[in-house]
Amino acid sequence: MSDDSPARDQVLVRNLRADDLDAITAIDASAIGRRRERFLSFKMQQAFADTGIAVSLAAELDDHVVGFLLARLYYGEFGVVEPAAVLDVVGVHPDYRGRHVAAALVDQLRTNLLGLGIGTLQTEVSWSNPELVTFFQHEGFVLAPRVCLDLDLARTRT
């Protein structure tokens, strides 16, 4: 990280808007190597419509969107009876990594959720992405006390 990196509180974090779709699609594509407009559009619609409470955020530096997160609120799922938030996607433009953008987004999300009385934020991350695992660890995430299971439907057919 360079000496001119902004502190977390110098990153402008605001509510995500529908007109941010093009910017977040470009950021996401730069991170994963392909465009996922339909997926991100669906996740944005879901984030805006599910609860009526928008918790998804955008981060700006140098007068343009450089990062985002898509999150939703849940009021019970998979046997959990307490409300929780789910972080679906977080992305930072490669040119702005190491400049506290994702940390600022998570900080603001934490503040917003606590203000809503939500005490838990959940996400999933691939073990094959150690950079993201390390980031989440640094932000205070720990292994969840539950097991996620996948079933390959084609392989289990008899």
SVG drawing of the C-alpha trace seen along z (x, -y; Angstrom):
<svg xmlns="http://www.w3.org/2000/svg" viewBox="-40 -14 44 60">
<polyline fill="none" stroke="black" stroke-width="0.4" points="0.0,0.0 1.4,-3.4 1.7,-6.4 -1.0,-8.3 -3.7,-5.6 -6.8,-7.2 -7.9,-6.1 -11.2,-4.3 -13.0,-7.4 -11.8,-9.2 -13.7,-6.8 -17.1,-8.1 -19.6,-5.3 -23.2,-5.8 -26.3,-3.7 -26.2,-1.8 -28.4,-3.2 -30.0,-1.5 -27.9,-3.6 -24.7,-2.1 -25.3,1.2 -22.9,0.4 -20.1,-0.6 -20.5,2.4 -20.7,4.7 -17.4,3.4 -15.7,3.7 -17.0,7.3 -15.8,8.2 -12.4,6.9 -12.2,9.1 -13.5,12.3 -12.8,12.0 -16.3,12.1 -19.4,9.9 -22.3,10.9 -24.9,8.2 -27.9,10.5 -26.7,11.9 -25.8,8.4 -29.0,6.9 -31.0,9.7 -29.0,9.2 -29.5,5.5 -33.3,5.9 -33.4,8.4 -31.4,6.2 -33.7,3.2 -37.0,5.1 -36.8,8.0 -37.2,6.0 -37.8,2.5 -34.7,1.6 -31.7,0.9 -28.4,2.0 -26.3,2.4 -23.5,-0.2 -21.2,-1.9 -17.8,-3.5 -16.5,-6.5 -12.9,-7.8 -11.7,-10.3 -15.4,-11.1 -16.4,-7.7 -17.6,-4.4 -14.6,-2.2 -16.3,0.4 -19.6,1.9 -21.3,4.5 -24.6,6.2 -26.3,7.2 -29.8,8.3 -31.6,8.7 -33.1,12.1 -35.6,12.5 -35.2,16.3 -33.9,19.0 -32.5,22.5 -33.9,22.7 -32.4,19.4 -35.0,17.3 -32.9,14.2 -32.7,11.5 -29.3,11.5 -27.8,9.8 -26.2,11.6 -23.3,10.2 -23.8,11.5 -21.0,9.7 -18.2,7.3 -16.0,5.8 -13.3,3.2 -11.8,2.0 -8.2,3.5 -6.7,0.0 -8.1,-0.8 -7.3,2.3 -5.2,1.7 -6.8,-1.7 -9.3,-0.7 -12.3,-0.7 -13.7,2.7 -12.9,2.0 -14.8,-1.3 -17.8,0.5 -17.9,3.2 -17.5,0.6 -20.5,-1.4 -22.5,1.8 -21.7,2.8 -22.8,-0.6 -26.0,-0.5 -26.9,3.0 -26.3,2.3 -28.6,-0.7 -31.3,1.6 -30.8,4.0 -29.2,6.6 -26.4,8.4 -25.1,10.9 -23.6,10.5 -23.1,13.7 -21.2,14.4 -19.6,17.3 -16.2,17.3 -14.3,19.8 -11.3,21.5 -9.5,21.0 -9.6,17.2 -7.1,16.7 -7.0,12.9 -10.7,12.6 -10.6,15.1 -7.8,13.0 -9.7,9.8 -12.8,11.2 -10.7,12.5 -9.1,9.1 -12.6,7.6 -13.6,9.9 -15.4,12.7 -15.0,16.2 -16.1,19.6 -19.8,20.1 -21.2,22.7 -23.0,24.4 -22.1,26.5 -23.0,25.6 -23.8,28.6 -23.9,28.9 -25.4,31.7 -24.3,32.4 -27.7,33.5 -26.3,35.0 -23.8,37.2 -26.2,38.5 -28.9,39.7 -29.3,43.5"/>
</svg>
